[in-house]
Amino acid sequence: KIIRYFSQRFIWLVILLTTSLPLVAVAEMNPDAPTVLITGTNRGIGLEFTRQYAALGWNVIATCRRPADADELTELAEKYSNITIEQIDVLRHDMIDEVAKKYKKQPIDVLLNNAGFFGDPLQLRGSFFSKLNYDLFELYVETNAVGPLKMAEAFFDSVKMSDQKKIMTVSSQQGSIEDSYGPGSFFYRGSKATLNMFMHTLADQNKVKRSGVVVGLFSPGLVIDDRTRNLPLQGKVERPISVSGMIEVIENFTPDMSGGFYKWSGETVPW
């Protein structure tokens, strides 16, 4: 009876643990295809990057905070057998290290830092002058700047062993001191400017230069979505066009461009 009692509880424990694990799609890596690892793929630009790279035949490691809730990403992985879904929250450095360890023998041609934090309406209200909630600043910087730097450090060896050797990061024109527009959020702009400096500094490291790894930053432009659709601003761009433009720039990225900041269309963004 004692053995049966503990056996039953062990079975229930196994069921509980396995059903609470995130749902992931696992694809077999094609050794003849390049590999991209993308953060923040559950929606928006990250989801579009996943779609387009999968259609191009790349091995796609698509990461997000909560894979079990990423319905569109899951549907995309059902359509494309070359998509693997992994769980990464860029605020969780232990989680980043765990996934990096899992792929330590997998060459990653393009590490694509896309995950970012813009804030909901209440948080945005707290990042404008006279209403500043300084407690929010850490969340912006940890997500938008420290997270991508940690990703670059954790996956550096996998990028180094690849053919293309590229660390690419989606920034924002709002992180440009000279070329930002509108009143803007102190914390979002500050976090993106911090990100730009981190990646520019990364590109300048002797270890990075010797390895042949190149580092790029991108402004996706004012991508049209529910938040931006009705803004009276020039230069808005549809998401698929922005992403295809960035992919083209990444494809043609050369060592002399390393450490630079570029628009989705290829022009240089002033610092």
N, C-alpha and C positions, 0 to 999 in steps of 0.2 A: 504493500500500500504506500509506503514511504517513497519507494522508487517511482511508482506510478504517479504519485502526487508531484514530485519534482520534474518528472518527464513531461507531464502535461504543462507545467508552468514554463519549462524551457521551450516547448513548442510555441506557446503563446508569445513568449519573449521574442523568438525568432520572427514570428509573423508581424509583431509590432514594429520591430526594427526594420524589417525589409519593406513594409508598407509605408514607413515614414521616410524612406530614402527618396531623393529627387529622381524623377523619371528622366532618363537620358536616352538619346539615340546614339548608337555606336556604329561607325562605318569602318570598313577595312581600308587602311591607307593604301593608295596606289603609289608604289615606289617610283613610277615614271611621271607622276604629276606633281606640281609644286604644292606646297601646303601653306595655308593662311590660318592664323588664330586670331579671332575677333572677339572683343569684349562688348558687352551691352547689345546683344543681338536679338532681344525679345521684341523689339519694336523699332520704328523710325529708321534712322540711317544705318544702324547696325544690322537690322533685319534685311535692309536693301543690299548692303554689302554681302551678306550671306547669300542672298538670292542670286546676285550677279556673279559672284565667284563660283558658286556651285554650278551655274549654267555654263561657265567657262571651263568646267572640268577639273577645278582645283580640289584638293583635299581641304575641307573646311571644318575647323574646330570652332564651333559657335558656342560662346559662353555667355551666361547671364546669371543674375542673382537667384532667380527662382524658376528653374526649368519646368517644374510641374505646372506652373501657371502660364507658361509661354505657349499659348495655343497656336498662334500663327507660325512660330518657329517650329513647333512639333509637326504641323501640317507640311511645312516646307521640307523637313527632314524625311517625311514620308514620301514626298515627291522625288527628292534627290538622295540617292543612296550614298553620296560622297560627303554627307554632312554628319558630323559627330557633335552632339550636344554635351557640354560640360558645365558644371556649376562653379562660377567664380563671382564673388562679391569683392570688388576692388578695395573695399574697406577692410576686408579680412585677409591680412597678410599670410596667416597660416594656411588659408584656403588656396591662395595663389601659389605658395610653396609646394603644397600637396599636388596640385595639378602639374606644376612645373617638373616635379619629381617623376610623375607618371609619364611625361613626355620627354624625359631627359635624353633618350636615344632617338627621338624623332626630329629630323631637320625641319625647322619652321622657316620658310622663305620670307614670309611677311608676318611680323607681329603687328597687329592693327589695333591700337588703343582707341576705342570709340566710346566706351562707357563714360558718361558724364552726368553732372547734376545741374539743372537749371533752377529748380525750385517750383513749388506750387504757388498759387496767388498769395497766400498768407506769408510764405517764406520770402517771396519776392518783395512784398511790402516792407518786410523787415530788413531789406538790403538797400533801401534808398535813404538819402540824407534826411535827417530830422526824425526818422523812424527806425534807425539802425538797431538791429538786434545782433550784437557782436558775438553772441553764442553761436550764430549760424556760420560764421566765417570758417571755423575749423572744418565743418562738414563740407563746405565748398572746396576748400583747399585739399582736404584729404581725398575727396573723390576725384576732382578734376586735375590735380597736379601730382600728389603723392602716389595715388593709385597707379597711374601710367608709369611713373618712375620705378615703382616696385615691380610692375610687370616686366619692364625692360631689364631690370637686374635679375629677376628670377628666371626669365626665359632666354637670357643672353647666350648661353652656351648652345641652346637649340637653334637659335638664329645663326650663330657663328658657323655651325656645321652645315648650313644649307647652301644652296647655289646662289640665291639672290641676296641673302644677308641684309634684310631691311627691317628697321623698326620705324613704323609710321604711326602718327598720332593725329586724331581729329581735334583741332583746337577751335578757335573762333576769331573772326575779325574783331570781335569785342575785346580780345586780348591784345590788340594792337593800340599802342598809345597814340600813334599818328592817324590811324585809319578807322578807329571805332566811330560809331554813329549813334545819335539819339542820347537821351539822358542816361540810360543804362544802369545796371546794378553794380554797386561797389564790389560786392563779394564775388559775383560771377566774373566780372572783368578782371578783378585782382587774381582770382584763381587761374584764369586762362593765361594771364601775363606770367604768373609763376610757372605754369606748365611750359610756356614757351622758353623761359630761361632754363628750366630743368633739361629740356630736350636739346637746346642749343649747347648747353654745357656738356651733356652726355656725348654729343657728336664730337666734342673737342678733347675728349679723354684719350690719352695715348693708347690705352688698352683697346679702346674702340677703333681707333684709327689703324692700329697694327692688325686687328682682326679682319679688317675689310668691311665691317658692318657700317651701313649708312643709316642716317636718322633724318626723318622728315616730319614737318608739321603742315597741317592743312586747315584752311578755312572752307567749310562746305558751302558758304554763301548763306543768304537768307532763304532757307529751305521752306517751301510752302507747306504748311500744315494748319491744323485748326487754330493754333495760336497766332500765326503770322499772316494767314490768308487775307485778312481785312486791314492789315496795317498799311498806311499810306506811304510806303517806302519803295524806292526804286531798286532794281537788281534782284528781285525775288526769282527763285529757281525751283523747278520741280525736283523732288527727291531723286528719282531715277537718273535724271540728267546730271545732277551734282555728283552722285556716287559713281556713275560711269566715267565722269571727268576725272575724279580722284583716282580711280583705278588706272586710267590711262597715264596719269602723271606718275603714279607709283611704278607702273610697268617701265616707264622711260626714265626713272630716277637714276642719276649718275653720282659717282663719288663727289664731284665738285659741287653738287647741290646739297650735300649733307650738312645738317644744322640749319637749313633754311626754312622759311615759312612761305607757303604757296597757296594761292586760291585754287578752287576746284578746277578752274579753267587753265591753270598753269602759270599765271602771272605771279610775280613775287608780291607778298604782303609786307609793307613796311613795318618795322618793329614798333 
